[in-house]
Amino acid sequence: MTPPIISLGGAHRARVDGTTGMTLPSPTVVEQVASAARDFGFFQIVDHGIGQEQIDAVWDATRAFFAQPTETKRAIARTKENARGYYDRELTKNRRDLKEVLDIAHLRHDLPDDHPLNSHPVDGVNQWPELPGFGETIRSYLDECGELSRWLLSAFCLGLGEAADHLHGGFEPSHTSFLRLNHYPTDDLLDADEASEVTPLGDMALHHHSDAGALTLLLQDDVGGLQVESDGGWVDVDPTPGAIVVNTGDMMQVWSNDQYQAALHRVLPRSSVERFSLPYFFNPSYDTDYAPLPGSIAGGDQAHYRTINWGQFRQARADGDFADYGAEVQISDFRVG
């Protein structure tokens, strides 16, 4: 079985609930989303409302950034104190991935990057490359992804029998979502001396993991290599023209008390052709505490997880991505019993 492809029909821009001001997914879409979240934790969406012209522009910006010389990219390198910026030695589960990334978060209230509201200790401050039109393109795409993610969050809520806006409060007004630009080269980006000083390269372009937040929107190019774990094996998530991949994150698994699955996924290395992808991680405010929703706990069952603070969880995961500080934090660490 492969993750399903769900058509949204542009509905998230067309149907509006006059009471809440929210766009509402149709019952058919809600059931398809909930079913995919239960069975796979992964699905693809088409007719999602983000135009191809905008998608082409963000791809052009991505390729332009990674085509720059190494020293130019490293001029905006992330640090342990500032998780936004460029990085070419990231770890997943304490193994170095074959990739380079650039992380950029939403600007809050159109304030400057160095304003305190845009400088949270978990993530820090955006660092922008000096490329014509790059900032405008990325900011516009971030806004589109934020709107689509809120709509999908409503579908996930309705699928659990909750009100469409039940979880929206944790994302307003200062959600902590961010966009990652990924480049997967064919060979190690580090020279021998650099590689000898860091964690050895693993055997994957991106090692198996689940995403920490609520949900992820992913644009992938036509190269392929993304796989999701299903029934004890690995299933290809083949690129579909015009589609965005959606996967449920750890938070969604906790909220649903394990009804929704935060699926493990990975990216295979490619020796003959480079690959690019663009994940958008939809995350709540850092002061959000999350736990199984009462309505998701079946009669006779109990909450499977203790309460988790998102800011603390995100900080621990960001530290583990930066360097090997021991076992990487997982929601299983908060499992009851």
DANORKA-V453012 format. One record per residue. N is the residue number from 1. RES is the residue in one letter. SS is DSSP state (~ for helix, > for strand, _ for the rest). Layout:
# DANORKA-V453012
((N | RES | SS) (N | RES | SS))
This chain:
# DANORKA-V453012
((1 | M | _) (2 | T | _) (3 | P | _) (4 | P | _) (5 | I | >) (6 | I | >) (7 | S | >) (8 | L | _) (9 | G | _) (10 | G | _) (11 | A | ~) (12 | H | ~) (13 | R | ~) (14 | A | ~) (15 | R | _) (16 | V | >) (17 | D | _) (18 | G | _) (19 | T | _) (20 | T | _) (21 | G | _) (22 | M | _) (23 | T | >) (24 | L | _) (25 | P | _) (26 | S | _) (27 | P | ~) (28 | T | ~) (29 | V | ~) (30 | V | ~) (31 | E | ~) (32 | Q | ~) (33 | V | ~) (34 | A | ~) (35 | S | ~) (36 | A | ~) (37 | A | ~) (38 | R | ~) (39 | D | ~) (40 | F | _) (41 | G | _) (42 | F | >) (43 | F | >) (44 | Q | >) (45 | I | >) (46 | V | >) (47 | D | _) (48 | H | _) (49 | G | _) (50 | I | _) (51 | G | _) (52 | Q | ~) (53 | E | ~) (54 | Q | ~) (55 | I | ~) (56 | D | ~) (57 | A | ~) (58 | V | ~) (59 | W | ~) (60 | D | ~) (61 | A | ~) (62 | T | ~) (63 | R | ~) (64 | A | ~) (65 | F | ~) (66 | F | ~) (67 | A | _) (68 | Q | _) (69 | P | _) (70 | T | ~) (71 | E | ~) (72 | T | ~) (73 | K | ~) (74 | R | ~) (75 | A | _) (76 | I | _) (77 | A | >) (78 | R | _) (79 | T | _) (80 | K | _) (81 | E | _) (82 | N | _) (83 | A | _) (84 | R | _) (85 | G | >) (86 | Y | >) (87 | Y | >) (88 | D | _) (89 | R | _) (90 | E | _) (91 | L | >) (92 | T | >) (93 | K | _) (94 | N | _) (95 | R | >) (96 | R | >) (97 | D | _) (98 | L | _) (99 | K | _) (100 | E | >) (101 | V | >) (102 | L | >) (103 | D | >) (104 | I | >) (105 | A | >) (106 | H | _) (107 | L | _) (108 | R | _) (109 | H | _) (110 | D | _) (111 | L | _) (112 | P | _) (113 | D | _) (114 | D | _) (115 | H | _) (116 | P | ~) (117 | L | ~) (118 | N | ~) (119 | S | _) (120 | H | >) (121 | P | _) (122 | V | _) (123 | D | _) (124 | G | >) (125 | V | _) (126 | N | _) (127 | Q | _) (128 | W | _) (129 | P | _) (130 | E | _) (131 | L | _) (132 | P | _) (133 | G | _) (134 | F | ~) (135 | G | ~) (136 | E | ~) (137 | T | ~) (138 | I | ~) (139 | R | ~) (140 | S | ~) (141 | Y | ~) (142 | L | ~) (143 | D | ~) (144 | E | ~) (145 | C | ~) (146 | G | ~) (147 | E | ~) (148 | L | ~) (149 | S | ~) (150 | R | ~) (151 | W | ~) (152 | L | ~) (153 | L | ~) (154 | S | ~) (155 | A | ~) (156 | F | ~) (157 | C | ~) (158 | L | ~) (159 | G | ~) (160 | L | _) (161 | G | _) (162 | E | _) (163 | A | _) (164 | A | _) (165 | D | _) (166 | H | _) (167 | L | _) (168 | H | ~) (169 | G | ~) (170 | G | ~) (171 | F | ~) (172 | E | _) (173 | P | _) (174 | S | _) (175 | H | _) (176 | T | _) (177 | S | _) (178 | F | >) (179 | L | >) (180 | R | >) (181 | L | >) (182 | N | >) (183 | H | >) (184 | Y | >) (185 | P | _) (186 | T | _) (187 | D | _) (188 | D | _) (189 | L | _) (190 | L | _) (191 | D | _) (192 | A | ~) (193 | D | ~) (194 | E | ~) (195 | A | ~) (196 | S | ~) (197 | E | _) (198 | V | _) (199 | T | _) (200 | P | _) (201 | L | >) (202 | G | _) (203 | D | _) (204 | M | _) (205 | A | _) (206 | L | >) (207 | H | >) (208 | H | >) (209 | H | >) (210 | S | _) (211 | D | _) (212 | A | _) (213 | G | _) (214 | A | _) (215 | L | >) (216 | T | >) (217 | L | >) (218 | L | >) (219 | L | >) (220 | Q | >) (221 | D | _) (222 | D | _) (223 | V | _) (224 | G | _) (225 | G | _) (226 | L | >) (227 | Q | >) (228 | V | >) (229 | E | >) (230 | S | >) (231 | D | _) (232 | G | _) (233 | G | >) (234 | W | >) (235 | V | >) (236 | D | >) (237 | V | _) (238 | D | _) (239 | P | _) (240 | T | _) (241 | P | _) (242 | G | _) (243 | A | _) (244 | I | >) (245 | V | >) (246 | V | >) (247 | N | >) (248 | T | >) (249 | G | _) (250 | D | ~) (251 | M | ~) (252 | M | ~) (253 | Q | ~) (254 | V | ~) (255 | W | ~) (256 | S | _) (257 | N | _) (258 | D | _) (259 | Q | _) (260 | Y | _) (261 | Q | _) (262 | A | _) (263 | A | _) (264 | L | _) (265 | H | >) (266 | R | >) (267 | V | >) (268 | L | _) (269 | P | _) (270 | R | _) (271 | S | _) (272 | S | _) (273 | V | _) (274 | E | _) (275 | R | >) (276 | F | >) (277 | S | >) (278 | L | >) (279 | P | >) (280 | Y | >) (281 | F | >) (282 | F | >) (283 | N | _) (284 | P | _) (285 | S | _) (286 | Y | _) (287 | D | _) (288 | T | _) (289 | D | >) (290 | Y | >) (291 | A | _) (292 | P | _) (293 | L | _) (294 | P | ~) (295 | G | ~) (296 | S | ~) (297 | I | _) (298 | A | _) (299 | G | _) (300 | G | _) (301 | D | _) (302 | Q | _) (303 | A | _) (304 | H | _) (305 | Y | >) (306 | R | _) (307 | T | _) (308 | I | >) (309 | N | >) (310 | W | ~) (311 | G | ~) (312 | Q | ~) (313 | F | ~) (314 | R | ~) (315 | Q | ~) (316 | A | ~) (317 | R | ~) (318 | A | ~) (319 | D | ~) (320 | G | ~) (321 | D | ~) (322 | F | ~) (323 | A | _) (324 | D | _) (325 | Y | _) (326 | G | _) (327 | A | _) (328 | E | _) (329 | V | _) (330 | Q | _) (331 | I | ~) (332 | S | ~) (333 | D | ~) (334 | F | ~) (335 | R | >) (336 | V | _) (337 | G | _))
